[in-house]
Amino acid sequence: MTLQVALANLDIAYNTDYAVVMAGALMSVLPLIVVFLIGARHFLRDLAAGATKM
């Protein structure tokens, strides 16, 4: 089961607990944000290193 499906299953027949849905969404996004920040730092460092003349 993917994360999106699991979050959609938290919505039970018009009786949605938005706090649980938002907590699940936050927990699913945090690893992506961490990977993006680490990747962006390395990407910018490599981009700057390649822009300098040797």
Contacts in CASP RR format, 6 or more apart in sequence:
PFRMAT RR
TARGET T0000
AUTHOR 0000-0000-0000
METHOD contacts of the structure
MODEL  1
MTLQVALANLDIAYNTDYAVVMAGALMSVLPLIVVFLIGARHFLRDLAAG
ATKM
3 28 0 8 1.000
7 21 0 8 1.000
7 24 0 8 1.000
7 25 0 8 1.000
7 28 0 8 1.000
10 16 0 8 1.000
10 17 0 8 1.000
10 20 0 8 1.000
10 21 0 8 1.000
10 24 0 8 1.000
11 21 0 8 1.000
END
